[in-house]
Amino acid sequence: MHVDVIVIGAGAAGLMCAATAGSRGRSVLLIDHYPKLAEKIRISGGGRCNFTNRDLRPDCFLSQNPHFCRSALSRYTPRDFVALVERHGVSYHEKTLGQLFCDDSSQQIIDLLKDECDAGGVRWQQPSAVAGVTREGDLFRVDTDQGARFAASLVIATGGLTVPKIGATPFGYRVAEQFGLNVVPPKPALVPLALDPEWLARFDELSGASFDSIASCDGPEFREQTLLTHRGLSGPAILQASSYWQQAGGREPVRIDLLPDVDDAEGWLQSARAGRQTLAGLLAEHLPKRFAQQWVDFEGGGRWNSALIELPRATLADIAAKLKSWALHPSGTLGYNKAEVTLGGVDTRELDQKTMTARRVPGLHFVGEVVDVTGWLGGYNFQWAWSSGWCAGQAA
């Protein structure tokens, strides 16, 4: 079979690319090895798909080449995808921080993408395993379990390594390396963090407790919930910070502001010295009571359990500093099974920012999560899929 464009990977970026290329009159074949269409879209956002973010900015993305994403994100914007959603009659709502979700089901996003593909005459080959990709003259040859397929343009939209139980593989990285392209070593991102046995011995029994916080790691600060788990830390604030922890090679501490509503923590502690209140009792006004006591015991080693009036002012200054910047050194992450996205991927310095084409391999495109562009939690990664897929679809 000969077509103009072969897209490997029927996830968010692949579907968008195929639909866009099909709408231009290109003959498109979409191949995916997994039997269910766009399963990662289906399970996202608690089944309601956080499909984009109104507040999206290029600096909300991590990459070894941080300016690369600007072109695609400006050419196909959140407003463009919202217009597509509205054209298909999908109702949606905004949660916090600009996050847009379907009112009903993430299946609606899958359906609209499939409808767009069908309108563009896209052909489907799913499930179908790909044995290999080669270049034969001006064409790419894709060997599948249903025979060889040929096209002038090949788009790799196979995603990263997250959630292997729904079909994630390193296929895209292998294709890139096969054609001589550099791949930034992938790591799990937007992922819960594991902590050492000493920490777990103190806080494990509080698994499930959460609190408002500001978390950071050698990058932006994120004000959201932190969740204690039996393995360490999770919650939106921690997931956000985890990407920067990974980018820093796991060498920097994750810092948590336990009192995000208290600007002058030292003054707040000093003003409470007049009574007989304890530190744990005072902290329980802002934090879960049991966590407050465990934190005092863990950080103070039994020295901070007396009434605040009995603690020296210098000690209160030290306590305030810890409360506003509690430094933790994770022992690792909970891996790709628990990660939202993959950090790293095909080096963007190998790609044209307008077309997502490999500079040294004309006709070969990489889109979506397989590329070294990783967004924040909250719809950013889906928007990258839409934007990069659209750009490749305009050029393939």
Phi, psi and chi 1 to 4 in degrees:
 res  aa     phi    psi   chi1   chi2   chi3   chi4
   1 MET       -  132.1  178.6 -169.5  -67.0      -
   2 HIS  -114.3  130.2  -73.3   69.8      -      -
   3 VAL  -136.1  171.8  -67.1      -      -      -
   4 ASP   -74.2  -41.7  -64.8  -34.6      -      -
   5 VAL  -135.6  132.1 -176.2      -      -      -
   6 ILE  -111.3  129.0  -66.6  174.4      -      -
   7 VAL  -112.3  123.3  179.3      -      -      -
   8 ILE  -104.0  115.0  -56.7  179.6      -      -
   9 GLY   115.0  108.8      -      -      -      -
  10 ALA  -103.9   49.9      -      -      -      -
  11 GLY   -97.0 -157.4      -      -      -      -
  12 ALA   -59.4  -51.9      -      -      -      -
  13 ALA   -68.6  -40.3      -      -      -      -
  14 GLY   -65.4  -42.8      -      -      -      -
  15 LEU   -63.7  -43.1  -72.9  166.6      -      -
  16 MET   -64.1  -42.5  174.6   59.5   83.4      -
  17 CYS   -63.9  -47.0  179.6      -      -      -
  18 ALA   -61.3  -44.4      -      -      -      -
  19 ALA   -62.9  -40.6      -      -      -      -
  20 THR   -67.5  -45.7  -57.2      -      -      -
  21 ALA   -63.9  -41.5      -      -      -      -
  22 GLY   -61.8  -37.6      -      -      -      -
  23 SER   -66.8  -18.4   71.9      -      -      -
  24 ARG   -89.2    2.3  -64.4  172.7   47.6 -122.2
  25 GLY    90.0    7.2      -      -      -      -
  26 ARG   -78.9  143.5  -57.6  -75.8  -81.4  168.9
  27 SER   -82.4  125.8   59.6      -      -      -
  28 VAL  -127.5  136.4 -178.5      -      -      -
  29 LEU  -117.5  125.3  175.1   64.9      -      -
  30 LEU  -107.9  121.7 -175.6   56.0      -      -
  31 ILE  -117.7  135.6  -55.6  172.3      -      -
  32 ASP  -147.9  141.7 -163.0  -69.3      -      -
  33 HIS   -84.2  -17.2   72.7  -71.5      -      -
  34 TYR   -89.0  138.1 -162.6   68.3      -      -
  35 PRO   -69.4  -25.7   21.3  -31.8      -      -
  36 LYS   -98.0  136.0  -64.9 -178.3  179.7  178.9
  37 LEU   -75.7  126.0 -179.5   63.2      -      -
  38 ALA    51.1   50.1      -      -      -      -
  39 GLU   -61.5  -33.0 -175.8   69.1   -4.2      -
  40 LYS   -67.7  -32.7 -163.4  167.9 -177.2 -178.1
  41 ILE   -65.8  -43.6  -65.4  178.4      -      -
  42 ARG   -59.7  -40.9 -171.7 -172.6   66.0   79.1
  43 ILE   -88.4   -4.6   65.4  174.4      -      -
  44 SER   -75.5  154.1   67.6      -      -      -
  45 GLY    58.1   36.6      -      -      -      -
  46 GLY    63.6   28.7      -      -      -      -
  47 GLY    87.7    5.9      -      -      -      -
  48 ARG  -120.1    2.3  -67.3 -167.6  174.4 -179.2
  49 CYS    54.4  101.5 -171.7      -      -      -
  50 ASN   -78.8   84.8  178.2 -167.6      -      -
  51 PHE   -79.7  -16.7   56.1   80.5      -      -
  52 THR  -165.9 -174.6 -167.4      -      -      -
  53 ASN  -140.5  126.9 -166.1  -64.4      -      -
  54 ARG   -64.0  -27.8  -72.4 -164.5 -169.3  -81.6
  55 ASP   -95.6   18.5  -59.9  -26.7      -      -
  56 LEU   -59.6  135.5 -178.1  140.2      -      -
  57 ARG  -139.0  153.0  -52.9 -179.2  -51.3  -81.8
  58 PRO   -59.0  -29.9  -28.2   37.1      -      -
  59 ASP   -77.5    6.1   59.7    2.7      -      -
  60 CYS   -91.8   15.1  -60.6      -      -      -
  61 PHE  -126.6  145.5  -67.0   81.6      -      -
  62 LEU  -106.7  140.5  -65.7   81.7      -      -
  63 SER  -168.5  153.5  174.5      -      -      -
  64 GLN   -65.6  -19.5  -64.5  -67.2  -48.2      -
  65 ASN  -126.1   76.6 -179.5   16.5      -      -
  66 PRO   -62.2  -20.2   20.4  -31.3      -      -
  67 HIS   -87.7   -8.0  -62.8  -63.9      -      -
  68 PHE   -58.3  -39.9  175.6   83.3      -      -
  69 CYS   -71.6  -14.7   65.6      -      -      -
  70 ARG   -58.7  -43.9  -69.1  179.1  177.3  -87.2
  71 SER   -63.0  -51.7  176.3      -      -      -
  72 ALA   -62.4  -42.3      -      -      -      -
  73 LEU   -68.4  -26.0  -66.0  171.6      -      -
  74 SER   -85.2  -25.3   65.2      -      -      -
  75 ARG   -83.0  -32.9  -65.3  178.5   67.2 -149.8
  76 TYR  -132.2  104.9 -168.3   86.8      -      -
  77 THR   -99.8  169.8   67.8      -      -      -
  78 PRO   -54.4  -36.4  -29.4   36.8      -      -
  79 ARG   -62.3  -36.8 -170.7  173.6  -59.2  169.2
  80 ASP   -65.7  -42.5  -68.2  -41.9      -      -
  81 PHE   -71.4  -36.4 -167.6   75.5      -      -
  82 VAL   -60.6  -39.3  168.1      -      -      -
  83 ALA   -61.6  -38.6      -      -      -      -
  84 LEU   -65.6  -43.5  178.5   63.0      -      -
  85 VAL   -59.4  -45.5  167.3      -      -      -
  86 GLU   -67.6  -36.7  -68.4  175.9  -14.6      -
  87 ARG   -62.8  -29.5 -179.4  156.4   58.7   83.4
  88 HIS   -91.4    5.8  -78.5  -98.2      -      -
  89 GLY    71.8   24.6      -      -      -      -
  90 VAL   -86.8  119.6  177.2      -      -      -
  91 SER   -81.1  147.0   59.8      -      -      -
  92 TYR  -148.4  169.1   62.2   91.7      -      -
  93 HIS  -144.1  160.2   60.0  -81.4      -      -
  94 GLU  -102.4  128.6 -178.7  173.9  -15.4      -
  95 LYS   -94.2 -149.4  -74.9 -167.4  175.9 -179.9
  96 THR   -74.4  157.8   58.8      -      -      -
  97 LEU    56.3   35.4  -54.6  173.9      -      -
  98 GLY    78.0    8.2      -      -      -      -
  99 GLN   -78.3  127.8  -58.2  167.5   14.8      -
 100 LEU  -106.2  128.9  -60.2 -174.2      -      -
 101 PHE  -125.3  151.9  -71.6   78.2      -      -
 102 CYS   -65.8  142.7  -64.2      -      -      -
 103 ASP   -67.5  -36.0  -75.3  -13.1      -      -
 104 ASP  -105.0  -73.4  -62.6  -38.7      -      -
 105 SER  -149.1  145.7  167.3      -      -      -
 106 SER   -63.8  -19.1   53.9      -      -      -
 107 GLN   -59.2  -26.9 -175.1   62.6   44.5      -
 108 GLN   -64.5  -35.4  -65.5  172.9  -66.7      -
 109 ILE   -69.4  -42.0  -60.3  -62.9      -      -
 110 ILE   -60.7  -44.9  -60.6  171.8      -      -
 111 ASP   -62.5  -42.1  -69.0  -16.6      -      -
 112 LEU   -68.1  -35.5   77.8   81.5      -      -
 113 LEU   -68.1  -40.8  -69.8  167.4      -      -
 114 LYS   -64.3  -41.3 -173.1  175.9 -173.5  -54.9
 115 ASP   -60.7  -40.5  -71.9  -13.5      -      -
 116 GLU   -65.4  -39.5  -70.7  -71.7  -51.1      -
 117 CYS   -64.0  -45.0  -74.7      -      -      -
 118 ASP   -62.7  -38.4  -69.9  -17.5      -      -
 119 ALA   -64.1  -29.2      -      -      -      -
 120 GLY   -91.2    6.6      -      -      -      -
 121 GLY    72.8   23.1      -      -      -      -
 122 VAL   -65.5  135.5  172.9      -      -      -
 123 ARG   -93.3  149.4  -54.8 -178.2 -156.9 -179.3
 124 TRP  -115.7  139.1  -58.7   83.5      -      -
 125 GLN  -136.9   89.8 -171.7  170.0  -47.5      -
 126 GLN  -155.4  130.2 -177.8 -175.2   21.4      -
 127 PRO   -79.3  144.9   29.5  -33.8      -      -
 128 SER  -156.8  125.1 -179.4      -      -      -
 129 ALA   -82.8  141.2      -      -      -      -
 130 VAL  -103.1  121.1  174.8      -      -      -
 131 ALA   -84.6  -29.1      -      -      -      -
 132 GLY   179.5  164.0      -      -      -      -
 133 VAL  -128.3  132.5  173.7      -      -      -
 134 THR  -137.7  165.6   52.4      -      -      -
 135 ARG  -107.4  126.0 -170.0   74.1  178.7  -93.5
 136 GLU  -124.3   97.2  -65.3 -170.6   -1.4      -
 137 GLY    65.7 -123.4      -      -      -      -
 138 ASP   -91.3    2.8  -66.9  -27.3      -      -
 139 LEU  -113.5  154.8  -61.6  177.1      -      -
 140 PHE   -97.9  136.0  -68.8   94.1      -      -
 141 ARG  -107.4  124.5  171.6  177.0  174.8  146.5
 142 VAL  -113.8  112.0  179.1      -      -      -
 143 ASP   -88.3  119.7  -70.7  -55.9      -      -
 144 THR  -121.6  171.8   78.0      -      -      -
 145 ASP   -72.0   -1.8   56.4    5.8      -      -
 146 GLN  -115.7   16.2  -61.4  176.4   29.0      -
 147 GLY   113.3  174.5      -      -      -      -
 148 ALA   -81.8  141.6      -      -      -      -
 149 ARG  -124.9  142.6  -51.2  -67.8 -173.2 -118.1
 150 PHE  -126.8  142.7  -62.4   86.5      -      -
 151 ALA  -158.3  153.1      -      -      -      -
 152 ALA   -76.8  -28.4      -      -      -      -
 153 SER  -121.1  135.2  -65.4      -      -      -
 154 LEU  -126.3  127.0  175.2   62.6      -      -
 155 VAL  -114.9  124.5 -178.6      -      -      -
 156 ILE   -99.0  113.7  -55.5  -61.6      -      -
 157 ALA  -131.1   43.2      -      -      -      -
 158 THR   -88.9    4.2   48.8      -      -      -
 159 GLY    76.0 -171.7      -      -      -      -
 160 GLY  -100.6 -145.4      -      -      -      -
 161 LEU  -107.1    4.8  -60.5  176.9      -      -
 162 THR   -73.7  146.5   51.1      -      -      -
 163 VAL    52.5   64.6 -157.1      -      -      -
 164 PRO   -60.1  -22.4   16.3  -28.7      -      -
 165 LYS   -67.7  -14.9   65.7 -177.2  178.8 -177.9
 166 ILE  -110.8   25.5   61.1  169.9      -      -
 167 GLY   106.0    5.5      -      -      -      -
 168 ALA   -65.3  136.4      -      -      -      -
 169 THR  -142.9  165.8   75.0      -      -      -
 170 PRO   -85.9   19.2   31.4  -34.9      -      -
 171 PHE   -51.4  -47.8  177.4   87.6      -      -
 172 GLY   -61.4  -39.1      -      -      -      -
 173 TYR   -65.9  -38.6  -51.1  138.0      -      -
 174 ARG   -65.7  -39.2  -68.6  172.2 -179.0  163.0
 175 VAL   -63.1  -44.3  171.3      -      -      -
 176 ALA   -58.3  -48.0      -      -      -      -
 177 GLU   -65.8  -35.6  -69.8  168.2  -16.2      -
 178 GLN   -58.5  -36.6  173.6 -172.0  -24.0      -
 179 PHE   -94.7   14.6  -75.6   95.0      -      -
 180 GLY    82.5   17.4      -      -      -      -
 181 LEU   -92.8  145.3  -52.8 -176.9      -      -
 182 ASN   -76.2  143.9 -176.4   51.6      -      -
 183 VAL  -122.5  123.0  173.8      -      -      -
 184 VAL   -69.9  124.9  177.1      -      -      -
 185 PRO   -51.2  123.9  -27.9   35.8      -      -
 186 PRO   -74.3  149.2   24.7  -31.6      -      -
 187 LYS  -143.1  150.7  -59.3  175.9 -178.2  178.6
 188 PRO   -67.3  137.8   21.2  -29.4      -      -
 189 ALA  -134.5  168.0      -      -      -      -
 190 LEU    46.7   59.5  -63.8  179.7      -      -
 191 VAL  -134.9  143.9   62.0      -      -      -
 192 PRO   -61.0  151.7  -23.3   33.9      -      -
 193 LEU  -109.1  140.2  -62.6  173.1      -      -
 194 ALA   -93.8  147.4      -      -      -      -
 195 LEU  -124.6  166.5  -70.5  162.4      -      -
 196 ASP   -74.6  164.4   61.3   38.5      -      -
 197 PRO   -57.4  -34.9  -26.6   35.3      -      -
 198 GLU   -63.4  -43.2 -179.9 -172.3    5.2      -
 199 TRP   -64.7  -45.6 -167.3   94.9      -      -
 200 LEU   -63.0  -35.3  -66.5  176.3      -      -
 201 ALA   -61.2  -30.4      -      -      -      -
 202 ARG   -85.6  -39.8  -72.8  -77.4 -169.3  173.5
 203 PHE  -111.8   -6.0  -66.0   97.5      -      -
 204 ASP   -57.9  -38.4 -179.6   47.7      -      -
 205 GLU   -69.2  -10.3   64.2 -175.9   45.6      -
 206 LEU   -96.1   11.2  -60.4  177.0      -      -
 207 SER   -51.4  128.6  178.7      -      -      -
 208 GLY   105.1  -17.2      -      -      -      -
 209 ALA   -73.9  144.5      -      -      -      -
 210 SER  -140.7  161.5   65.0      -      -      -
 211 PHE  -157.9  156.4   49.3   84.9      -      -
 212 ASP   -69.8  140.6 -169.5   22.6      -      -
 213 SER  -159.1  172.5   64.9      -      -      -
 214 ILE  -125.1  119.6  -62.4  174.4      -      -
 215 ALA  -115.1  148.1      -      -      -      -
 216 SER  -157.0  162.9   63.3      -      -      -
 217 CYS  -159.2   97.2  179.6      -      -      -
 218 ASP    53.6   40.4 -163.8   34.7      -      -
 219 GLY  -175.1 -154.8      -      -      -      -
 220 PRO   -63.4  159.8  -16.1   28.4      -      -
 221 GLU   -97.1  141.9  -64.5 -177.9  -23.7      -
 222 PHE  -124.7  116.8  -62.4   96.2      -      -
 223 ARG   -95.6  106.2  178.3  165.0 -176.6  173.4
 224 GLU  -159.5 -167.8  -67.8 -158.8   60.0      -
 225 GLN   -78.9  143.0  -70.3  -73.1  -59.6      -
 226 THR  -109.1  136.3  -73.0      -      -      -
 227 LEU  -119.1  130.3  172.1   68.9      -      -
 228 LEU   -84.2  134.9  -54.2 -179.1      -      -
 229 THR  -126.6  172.5   76.2      -      -      -
 230 HIS   -74.1   -7.4   67.9  -74.3      -      -
 231 ARG  -110.5  -16.0  -61.3  -79.7  -61.2  -82.3
 232 GLY   157.5 -114.3      -      -      -      -
 233 LEU  -130.7  144.0  -64.4  173.1      -      -
 234 SER  -146.6 -157.8 -172.6      -      -      -
 235 GLY    93.7  158.0      -      -      -      -
 236 PRO   -54.6  -41.3  -25.1   33.8      -      -
 237 ALA   -62.5  -41.7      -      -      -      -
 238 ILE   -71.5  -41.3  -62.1  -58.5      -      -
 239 LEU   -58.3  -42.5  -62.9 -175.3      -      -
 240 GLN   -62.1  -47.5  -62.8  -81.9   37.2      -
 241 ALA   -66.5  -27.7      -      -      -      -
 242 SER   -61.3  -35.0   74.1      -      -      -
 243 SER   -62.6  -40.6  -63.9      -      -      -
 244 TYR   -73.7  -33.4  -69.1   87.4      -      -
 245 TRP   -61.6  -43.3 -176.6   77.1      -      -
 246 GLN   -65.3  -43.2  -71.4  -78.2   54.4      -
 247 GLN   -61.5  -32.6 -171.9  178.1   59.7      -
 248 ALA   -82.9    6.7      -      -      -      -
 249 GLY    76.1   17.1      -      -      -      -
 250 GLY    72.1   15.2      -      -      -      -
 251 ARG   -92.2  -23.0  -66.0 -178.7  -65.0  -87.6
 252 GLU   -94.6  148.3  -62.0  -65.2  -36.5      -
 253 PRO   -73.3  153.2   28.3  -34.9      -      -
 254 VAL   -87.2  129.2  172.5      -      -      -
 255 ARG  -111.3  133.1  -62.9 -173.1  177.7  -84.3
 256 ILE  -122.8  124.9  -57.3  175.3      -      -
 257 ASP   -87.6  109.8 -179.5  -10.9      -      -
 258 LEU   -81.0  -10.3  -63.4  171.4      -      -
 259 LEU  -128.5   66.7  -61.5  173.3      -      -
 260 PRO   -63.8  -21.1   22.7  -33.5      -      -
 261 ASP   -94.8    0.6  -70.7  -40.2      -      -
 262 VAL  -111.6  105.5 -179.9      -      -      -
 263 ASP   -72.5  -44.4  -67.1  -29.2      -      -
 264 ASP  -108.3   83.7 -179.9    9.8      -      -
 265 ALA   -65.0  -38.7      -      -      -      -
 266 GLU   -64.8  -43.9 -176.9  178.1   -5.1      -
 267 GLY   -63.3  -37.1      -      -      -      -
 268 TRP   -62.9  -42.9  178.3   67.3      -      -
 269 LEU   -67.9  -41.9  -67.5  173.8      -      -
 270 GLN   -62.8  -38.7  -62.6  -75.5   10.0      -
 271 SER   -69.1  -20.4   65.8      -      -      -
 272 ALA   -88.9   -0.6      -      -      -      -
 273 ARG   -72.0  -18.9  -62.5  179.8   82.8 -128.1
 274 ALA   -63.4  -31.8      -      -      -      -
 275 GLY   -92.1 -169.0      -      -      -      -
 276 ARG  -101.5   20.0  -61.2  -64.9  -59.8  172.6
 277 GLN   -68.8  145.9 -165.2  166.1   25.4      -
 278 THR   -90.3  164.3   63.2      -      -      -
 279 LEU   -62.3  -44.5  175.1   59.4      -      -
 280 ALA   -62.2  -40.2      -      -      -      -
 281 GLY   -64.5  -39.7      -      -      -      -
 282 LEU   -68.3  -42.6 -175.8   64.2      -      -
 283 LEU   -64.8  -27.8  -67.9 -179.6      -      -
 284 ALA   -65.7  -11.1      -      -      -      -
 285 GLU   -72.3  -19.8  -63.5  176.9    4.9      -
 286 HIS  -121.7  -18.0  -66.9  -93.9      -      -
 287 LEU  -130.1  159.3  -63.7  162.2      -      -
 288 PRO   -54.6  135.8  -25.7   34.8      -      -
 289 LYS   -55.5  -46.6 -177.4  176.8  180.0 -180.0
 290 ARG   -68.7  -36.7  -68.7  172.9   63.2 -149.3
 291 PHE   -65.2  -42.7  171.7   73.7      -      -
 292 ALA   -56.1  -45.1      -      -      -      -
 293 GLN   -67.2  -43.1 -175.2   60.9   62.5      -
 294 GLN   -63.8  -39.3  -71.2  -74.8   46.9      -
 295 TRP   -63.0  -44.6 -172.7   88.5      -      -
 296 VAL   -60.9  -44.0  169.9      -      -      -
 297 ASP   -66.0  -41.8  -67.9  -17.9      -      -
 298 PHE   -68.9  -48.9 -178.4   74.2      -      -
 299 GLU   -80.7  -31.3  -67.1  -66.5  -25.7      -
 300 GLY   -93.6  -12.3      -      -      -      -
 301 GLY    57.5   32.2      -      -      -      -
 302 GLY    88.8   -5.5      -      -      -      -
 303 ARG   -85.9  -12.4  -57.6 -176.4  -53.8  -84.5
 304 TRP  -109.8   17.9  -61.4  -12.0      -      -
 305 ASN   -91.5   -6.9  -76.2  -45.2      -      -
 306 SER   -78.6  173.4   53.4      -      -      -
 307 ALA   -62.1  148.5      -      -      -      -
 308 LEU   -56.0  -33.9  -74.0  169.6      -      -
 309 ILE   -62.5  -22.8 -169.9   64.9      -      -
 310 GLU   -91.1   -5.7  -62.5  173.4   16.0      -
 311 LEU   -92.6  132.8  -62.6  177.1      -      -
 312 PRO   -59.7  152.7  -20.9   32.1      -      -
 313 ARG   -60.8  -35.6  -69.9 -176.4  177.1  -87.7
 314 ALA   -63.9  -36.1      -      -      -      -
 315 THR   -66.3  -41.0  -61.7      -      -      -
 316 LEU   -62.8  -34.5  -67.2 -175.2      -      -
 317 ALA   -65.1  -40.4      -      -      -      -
 318 ASP   -65.5  -42.1  -69.9  -18.0      -      -
 319 ILE   -62.3  -43.9  -67.4  170.9      -      -
 320 ALA   -59.9  -41.7      -      -      -      -
 321 ALA   -63.3  -40.1      -      -      -      -
 322 LYS   -68.6  -39.0  -77.3 -176.0  178.3  -68.9
 323 LEU   -65.0  -34.5  -73.1  167.7      -      -
 324 LYS   -88.5  -12.7  -65.0  -62.4  -73.1 -178.1
 325 SER  -153.0   68.4 -175.3      -      -      -
 326 TRP   -74.0  111.0 -173.2   29.0      -      -
 327 ALA   -91.9  123.4      -      -      -      -
 328 LEU  -123.4  142.8  -64.1  171.5      -      -
 329 HIS  -113.3   95.5  -65.7  -89.6      -      -
 330 PRO   -59.2  148.6  -24.2   35.5      -      -
 331 SER   -89.9   -9.6   58.1      -      -      -
 332 GLY   162.1 -164.4      -      -      -      -
 333 THR  -118.5  174.4   76.0      -      -      -
 334 LEU   -89.4    8.3  -61.9 -161.4      -      -
 335 GLY    84.7 -177.1      -      -      -      -
 336 TYR   -66.7  -25.5  -72.3  110.8      -      -
 337 ASN   -65.1  -28.1  -84.6  -42.0      -      -
 338 LYS  -107.1   -4.9  -60.4  -64.9 -176.4 -178.8
 339 ALA   -80.7  149.7      -      -      -      -
 340 GLU   -82.9  -36.8  -62.5  -82.0  -17.2      -
 341 VAL  -146.6  174.9  -69.6      -      -      -
 342 THR  -109.9  127.6  -56.7      -      -      -
 343 LEU   -85.3  140.6 -176.0   72.3      -      -
 344 GLY    92.7 -171.1      -      -      -      -
 345 GLY   130.2 -160.0      -      -      -      -
 346 VAL   -59.0  125.0  178.1      -      -      -
 347 ASP   -60.9  122.0 -166.5  -28.2      -      -
 348 THR   -67.6  -17.1   56.8      -      -      -
 349 ARG   -69.8  -11.3  -73.1  166.2  -71.9 -154.9
 350 GLU   -88.7   -9.2  -57.6  -84.2   11.6      -
 351 LEU  -116.2  151.4  -54.4  177.6      -      -
 352 ASP   -80.2  127.2 -178.7  -86.0      -      -
 353 GLN   -70.1  -20.8   63.1 -177.3   -7.8      -
 354 LYS   -88.5  -29.8  -68.2 -176.3  178.5 -179.9
 355 THR  -118.2  -10.0   64.4      -      -      -
 356 MET    62.9   23.2  -50.2  -56.5  -66.3      -
 357 THR   -88.7  141.1  -48.3      -      -      -
 358 ALA   -65.7  124.3      -      -      -      -
 359 ARG   -60.1  -34.3  -63.2 -178.3 -173.5  -82.0
 360 ARG   -94.9   -3.5  -68.4 -177.4  -78.2  164.4
 361 VAL  -134.0   84.8 -170.3      -      -      -
 362 PRO   -54.5  134.9  -25.7   35.7      -      -
 363 GLY    91.5   -8.7      -      -      -      -
 364 LEU  -102.1  119.2  179.3   61.0      -      -
 365 HIS  -117.9  150.3  -52.3 -107.3      -      -
 366 PHE  -129.0  132.1  -67.0   85.1      -      -
 367 VAL  -137.4  157.7  -63.2      -      -      -
 368 GLY    76.1 -145.9      -      -      -      -
 369 GLU   -69.0  -20.1 -168.3  178.2  -12.5      -
 370 VAL   -67.5  -17.0   74.3      -      -      -
 371 VAL   -90.4  152.0  177.0      -      -      -
 372 ASP   -76.1   66.4  176.2   34.6      -      -
 373 VAL  -140.4  119.5  174.9      -      -      -
 374 THR  -129.4  122.6  -56.2      -      -      -
 375 GLY   -92.6  170.8      -      -      -      -
 376 TRP   -68.3  168.3  -69.6   -0.8      -      -
 377 LEU   -69.7  139.9 -170.3   69.9      -      -
 378 GLY   119.7   30.6      -      -      -      -
 379 GLY    98.4   -6.4      -      -      -      -
 380 TYR   -67.5  -39.5  -62.9   90.3      -      -
 381 ASN   -72.3  -33.5  -70.4  -69.4      -      -
 382 PHE   -65.0  -40.7  -87.0  128.2      -      -
 383 GLN   -63.1  -37.8 -174.9   58.6   46.5      -
 384 TRP   -61.3  -39.9  169.9 -113.6      -      -
 385 ALA   -61.1  -47.8      -      -      -      -
 386 TRP   -61.8  -46.9  -43.3  137.9      -      -
 387 SER   -68.3  -48.0  -62.1      -      -      -
 388 SER   -68.4  -38.1   60.8      -      -      -
 389 GLY   -63.8  -41.5      -      -      -      -
 390 TRP   -63.7  -44.0 -176.7   88.9      -      -
 391 CYS   -61.7  -43.9  -72.0      -      -      -
 392 ALA   -65.8  -38.6      -      -      -      -
 393 GLY   -65.4  -27.3      -      -      -      -
 394 GLN   -74.5  -21.5  -70.3  -71.3  -26.0      -
 395 ALA  -108.9  -24.6      -      -      -      -
 396 ALA   -71.6      -      -      -      -      -
